[in-house]
Amino acid sequence: MKRCWDKRYPWPHNKSQSGWYHERCEQDCNREYNECEDEKKKEEEAERQKKLKFTRMDEAIDWIRNHKAEVALGTVVIVAGVAFVLTTGGSGLLILAPLAL
């Protein structure tokens, strides 16, 4: 809001003369804030999908079976502290392969 307000030149000179400009700055600021929030949500969702953590292998397998459309190849799945990567076999089946460093 302050950046927008400081850009006003040469007219309007003060807040009392520039109600419309103040409203415009508020609208622009609100739009940018909403875009930033949407971007943060998308990044958080992408990060969540990239790394999945489970305590037991059967939990991981059940979750992957039920969410096939949501996971991407290359997703890291952590089961009991061991990292696996989601990949496909030659037949198109989803495979949890141990992640080698």
Secondary structure, DSSP 8 states (H G I E B T S, - for coil): -HHHHHT--SS--SGGG-HHHHHHHHHHHHHHHHHHHHHHHHHHHHHHHHEEEESSHHHHHHHHHHTTTT--TT-EEEETTEEEEEEE-TTS-EEEEE---
